[in-house]
């Protein structure tokens, strides 16, 4: 395996975690090579990952450590496939709007299964119906944590690679695509776009200054990011990428697995509710401050050039 070829399948070194670089990306790269050889498309891999992740959630229902360990292996396989689909898409340039939607949907379906089966496990262990209230609030927190982390990550990539390399979309753009589709002729795609539009609107609730900053670049510089802005924003925003990673998969998965192995699954929900929400609030406030700072600087440059 050539290191340079592997690195070409990364989104960016700024946004990759060590566990991804040395584990998931390496396994995913081999899956991607196999898939490219046999003409398996990225969306097919994503759909297969949904099966592994949903079944993993079911295996967390049982008060049996060996079944739980099997569930851990299933979720590792699911995440490896989730890594492979993006790597394959970048290797073969087989990038589609549907693929982007399916990729986000896959993770949500994994954790929907996980939350439901943890709730059933806790109910079976004698907890009252109130446990489902905690589960629902935790699930909602998870949705916002993952969505906002994804948005900030793509915003960061926008300033590194530009629009083409960031997978960055606005709800207005998605709404236009949604409106252009027909329920009769494009039922499934329109349905996916409906959920993707809602997902993007959720992201935008907490990312106003970043949206304004990117909008200013697109309006006044035709998407050509000034080099000073690219360099300075990247330098100041890069430390926040560790928080987007914490709010994504690896940290929450490891915490989940530990809580299952010590038979305290409720511990995972409290980690989501308390620790991850504190990180989310800090990340949002810090990122809004950074985006506002560079928006003001960019607007001054625009005024000077007019």
N, C-alpha and C positions, 0 to 999 in steps of 0.2 A: 504494500500500500504506500503510494507516494504521498508525503505529507502535504505537498502543494496542491495535489488533486483533491485531497480530503478537505483542505482549508477552503478551496473554491466552492464547496457545498455549504459553507457556513453563511449565515446572514451577515455577521460582522463579529470581529474579535471583541468589540465593545460589549456585545450583548450575550456572549456565550459564557456559561458557567463551566467550572473545571470538570464537574461530573458529566456534563454534556460533551465537552471536548474529548475527554479521555475514555468515556464509556458509551453513552448513547449515540454520539455522532459517528464513532468508529463502527459500532454494530449497524447503525442505520446506513452507513456508507456501503457496507457489504450487501445489505438488503437492496439498496438502490442500484448497485451494479448488477445484481442478479435480475432485478426487475427490468432494468434497461435492456439487458441481453434478451430477455423473454418478452419484451414489449408489453410489460404490465404498467398501466398508467398510475400516476400518483393518487387519483381519486379512488381507485380500486384498493390501494393500500390503506387509505384513510378509512374506508368502509370496513375493511377487515379489522383495523385497530379498534373500531367501535365494538365489535363482537368481543374481543379480548378484554376490553375495559369494562364492559357491562357485566360479563361473567365474573370478572375479578370482584366487582361489587357484591355479587351474590355470594361469593365464597367468604366474604367478611361477615356474613350473617351468623355463621356457626361458631359456637364456643369450643372450637377445636384448633389448637395451635398449628397442626399440620395442614389442615384445610386452609387456614389463614395464610400460611407460608406459600401454599399453592396459589392463593389469590394474589400474593405479593409478586410471585413470578409472572402471573398473567398480566398484572398491571405494568410490570417492567417490559414485557413483550409489547403491550399496547403502546407504551411511550416510545419504544424503539421504532415501531412502525410509524408513529406520529413524527418522529425525527426523519425517518426514511422518506416519507412522502414529500416533504419539503426539499430534501436533498436531491431526490430524483427529479423534482420539478425544476430545480436550478441546474442540474446536470443536463437535462434534455430540453430545457426552456419550454416545458409543458405546463405553463401557468395559466389557470383559468379562474374566473370569478367564482364558479361553483366550488373549485378546490379550496379557495380561501374560506368560503362559507362552511364547507364540510369540515375543514380543519378546526374551526372554532366550535362547531357543533359536536365534534367527536369528544373533546375534553369535557364539555358540559354533560353529555350523556354518560360518560364514565362516572362522573361525580354525582350525577342524579341517582344512578344505581347504587353507588357507595353510600350516599346519605339515606336512601330508602332502607337499605339493608342494615345499616347501623341502627336506624330507628327501630326496625323490627327486632333486631338483636337486643336492644335495650328494653323494649317492651316485653320480650320473652323473658328477660332477666328480672322482671318485676317493677320496672319503672312505669309511672303513670302516663296518662295521655299528654300531660304537660311537656313530656320530652319531645313531642312532635313540634311544639311551638319553638323550642330551642333549635330543633333541626331545620325548620323552615327559615328562621332568622339567619341561621348559619349558612344555609344554602343561598339566600339572597346576598349575604355578605360575600360569599365566594364568587358569585356572578360578577359583582361590582369590582372586587379585587382583581380578578383575572382580566376582566374587560379593560379596566383603566391601565393596568400594567401593560397589556398588549398595545394599547393606544400610545402610551408614552414610549414604548420600545420602538414602535413604527415611526413615531415622531422623531426620535433620535436618529433612526436610520435614514429618515428623509434628509437630514442635514449632513449625513455622511455620503449617501449614494444618490440623492435626488429622488424625484417622484417615482422613477422606474424601479428603483431598488428598495423601496420602503413598504410596499403593500399598504400605502396610506390612502384611506378613502374618507370622504365626508358623507354625512347622511343626505345632503342635498344631491350629491352625485348618484348615490344609491337609489334615492327616491325617483330620480329621472329615469334610471334604468328600470326600476320597478314599474313605473307608469307606462314605459314603452312595451312592456310584455303583455300578452293576452292570457287570461285565465283559460281560454279554450285551447289555444295552441301551445302555450308555454306553462302549463299548470304547475309542474314541479319546480321549475326555475323561479317562477313568480312567487311561489310559496316560500322557497328558500330566501329569496330577496326580501320578502316581507319580514321574516325573522332577523335577517341580517341588518335591515334598516333599523329595526327596534334595538338591536344589539349596539349598533353604531351610535344611535341617539343616547343610549345609556352611557356610552363612553364620553360623549360630548358634554354631558351634564357637569363634569368636574374638570374639563380641560379647556376652558374658554380662552385663556391667554395663549396657549399653544396653538389653538385654531386661528386666533387673530394673527399671530406671528407668521404662521405658514400662509395664511390668506394674504398678508401684506407682501410676502415674497412672490407669491403667484401673480398678484395684481400689478405690482410695480417693477418686478424683475423678470416677468414671464417664466417664473419657476427656476431661473438661473441664480442660484444662491451666491451672494457675494462671498469671496473667499474668507474675509475677516470674520464674517458671521458664521460660516461653516466651521472655522477653526476654534473661535472663542466659545461658541455655543456648545460644540462637542466637548471641549475641555471642561466646561463648568457643569454640563449636564451628565457627563459620563459617570460620576459617582452615584447617581440615582439609579443606574442600571442594575446595581446589586439588589436594590429594593424591588425593582420590577421582576427580577429573577426569584426573589424570596416569595413574591406574591403569585408566582406561576406554578410550576409543578414540583420541582425536586424537594424543596423544604417542606411543603405541606405533605408530600407523599411519604417522606421519611418519618415525619411526626405521626402521620396516620399509622404507618407500619409499627412503630414503637408502641403506640397506644393499643393496637390490636394484640401485639405479642405479650404485653403485660396485662391484657384483658381489662383495659380501662378505655374503651372507645370514646367515652364521653370527654376524656381529656383532649382528644383531637378537636372536638367541637369548641371547647373553651379556648384552645389555641387559635382557632380560626376567628372566633368572636373577639377575643381580647388582643392577643399579640399581633395578628395580621391586620386587624383594623387600626391599631395604633400606627403600624408601619404605613398603612394606606394613607391615613390622615397626614402624617409627616411628609410623605412623598408628594401628595397633591399640593400641599402648601408650599413646599420647596420648589416644585416644578412650576407652579403658577408664578412664583416670585422671579425665577430665572427667565421664563418666557416674557413676563412683563418688562423686565430689564432690557432684554434684547429687542422687544417690540418698540420701546421708546427710542433706543439707539437707531433702529432701522428707520423709524418715522422721521427722525432728525436728518438722516442722510437723504431721504426722499425729498424733504423740504429744501435742503441745501442744493439739490440738483434740479429743482424746478424754477 
